[in-house]
Amino acid sequence: MKLINKNANRRSFLKAGLFLAGGAAATTLLKPYNAIAVVPEEPKGEKPWYGIGIDIDKCIGCGSCAKSCKIENDVPMEPFFFRSWVEQYTILNDGSVKVESPNGGLDGFTQSVPDKDVFKSFFVPKMCNHCSKSPCTQVCPVGATFESPEGVVLIDEKYCIGCRYCIQACPYGCRYLHPKKKVADKCTLCYHRIKKGMQPACFANCPTGARIFGDLHDKKSELVRFLKDHTCMVLKPHMNTGAKLFYNSLSAEVR
């Protein structure tokens, strides 16, 4: 960008300002909000820094991820308590969008819209985004929710007072209050498994390979290759949470 000379007169300065503002506005109009997601700034050090990739084109809505998550992490089987779930997006011919997630996709899906009215339909798995600038860790008054050195957002049940601040702060709806423990609960990326070199349960049990887990520090990892080979996006990028859950083929209708 050309710098304005200090001796430029007022008219020249205003013309330059108007030109720049007009250019920015034109860019916004010509390029709607669909920029490629950028990996958040990585912390220094040699420890792994974990992230998540999901290929929507490969998700078949089988619910294996939700089932394995509940079993592995002893999540209550009642509806509305999920660390991982699946949503079905159906775009109708009239342009309207129907979003369904019966029992979190635990039992699979049945299309509720007549075929003749469906323009397209697809599945979107949801889980904690393990943000590098997570709102939940910022609002916790007692430090019960925190980020591990590997970039995994965790909850210390011994410190959690069940105030629900983190539940309200999460822009992705990924937290709930455990009905028995009365503490906040969410996806931990199966931290107990990854510390042993294993994959999270939902990734290990995905039959189509739609879920990719890996180290963002490792430029040869499957996850980094996935990000390089696909046009990936994060949910609600305007929130600037530093989300590390990246989606391929993310449609504008997904929120």
Sequence and secondary structure as in RCSB ss.txt:
>XXXX:A:sequence
MKLINKNANRRSFLKAGLFLAGGAAATTLLKPYNAIAVVPEEPKGEKPWYGIGIDIDKCIGCGSCAKSCKIENDV
PMEPFFFRSWVEQYTILNDGSVKVESPNGGLDGFTQSVPDKDVFKSFFVPKMCNHCSKSPCTQVCPVGATFESPE
GVVLIDEKYCIGCRYCIQACPYGCRYLHPKKKVADKCTLCYHRIKKGMQPACFANCPTGARIFGDLHDKKSELVR
FLKDHTCMVLKPHMNTGAKLFYNSLSAEVR
>XXXX:A:secstr
     TT  HHHHHHHHHHHHHHHHHHHHHS S          SSSS  EEEEEEGGG     HHHHHHHHHHT 
 SSTT  SEEEEEEEEETTS EEEE GGGGTT     S GGGEEEEEEEEEE    TT HHHHH TTS EEE TT
S EEE TTT     HHHHH TT   EE TTT SEE   TTHHHHTTT   HHHHT TT  EEEEETT TTSHHHH
HHHHS EE SSGGG     EEEES  TT  
